Amino acid sequence: MSDIKFELKSDTVESLISFSDILQKDINTILEEALEEYFVSAQENLLEKSQTDENAMTNLDFDEFWDGVDI
């Protein structure tokens, strides 16, 4: 596994420290939990977008369906 370098804004660091004290949780635990929730949410959004894109490609609206049909 490679090392990842990242930077956090000072406000974020202060919030992490505060919530760590309030919740009596390790900062790493808070970050892991937050990232897990982010990944679940992002995956759900991607699935919804994929479904929307698939529906857009397979479904015709009313005008497209009846275009060129003489009644």
C-alpha positions as CSV (number, residue, x, y, z in Angstrom):
1,M,0.0,0.0,0.0
2,S,1.4,3.4,-0.9
3,D,1.4,6.4,1.4
4,I,-1.2,9.1,0.6
5,K,-0.4,12.7,1.4
6,F,-3.4,15.0,1.9
7,E,-4.0,18.3,3.6
8,L,-7.0,19.5,5.6
9,K,-8.2,23.0,6.2
10,S,-7.5,24.3,9.7
11,D,-11.3,24.5,10.4
12,T,-11.6,20.9,9.5
13,V,-8.7,19.9,11.8
14,E,-10.3,22.0,14.6
15,S,-13.6,20.2,14.1
16,L,-11.9,16.8,14.1
17,I,-10.3,17.6,17.4
18,S,-13.5,19.0,18.9
19,F,-15.6,16.0,17.8
20,S,-12.9,13.6,18.9
21,D,-13.2,15.1,22.4
22,I,-17.0,15.3,22.4
23,L,-17.5,11.8,21.0
24,Q,-14.5,10.3,22.8
25,K,-13.4,8.7,19.5
26,D,-10.1,8.6,17.9
27,I,-9.6,11.0,14.9
28,N,-8.8,8.1,12.6
29,T,-12.0,6.4,13.6
30,I,-14.0,9.5,12.8
31,L,-12.3,9.8,9.4
32,E,-12.8,6.2,8.6
33,E,-16.5,6.4,9.5
34,A,-16.9,9.6,7.5
35,L,-15.2,8.1,4.4
36,E,-17.3,4.9,4.7
37,E,-20.5,7.0,4.6
38,Y,-19.1,9.1,1.7
39,F,-18.4,6.0,-0.3
40,V,-21.8,4.5,0.3
41,S,-23.5,7.8,-0.7
42,A,-21.3,8.2,-3.8
43,Q,-22.0,4.6,-4.9
44,E,-25.7,5.2,-4.5
45,N,-25.5,8.4,-6.6
46,L,-23.5,6.6,-9.3
47,L,-26.1,3.8,-9.4
48,E,-28.9,6.3,-9.7
49,K,-27.1,8.2,-12.4
50,S,-26.4,5.0,-14.3
51,Q,-30.0,4.0,-14.1
52,T,-31.1,7.5,-15.2
53,D,-28.7,7.3,-18.1
54,E,-29.9,3.9,-19.1
55,N,-33.5,4.9,-18.9
56,A,-32.7,8.0,-21.0
57,M,-31.2,5.8,-23.7
58,T,-34.0,3.2,-23.8
59,N,-37.2,5.3,-23.2
60,L,-38.7,7.6,-25.8
61,D,-40.9,10.5,-24.8
62,F,-44.4,10.8,-26.2
63,D,-43.4,12.9,-29.2
64,E,-40.5,10.7,-30.1
65,F,-42.6,7.6,-30.0
66,W,-45.3,9.0,-32.2
67,D,-43.1,10.9,-34.6
68,G,-43.9,10.0,-38.2
69,V,-47.0,8.0,-37.3
70,D,-50.1,9.1,-39.2
71,I,-53.4,8.4,-37.6
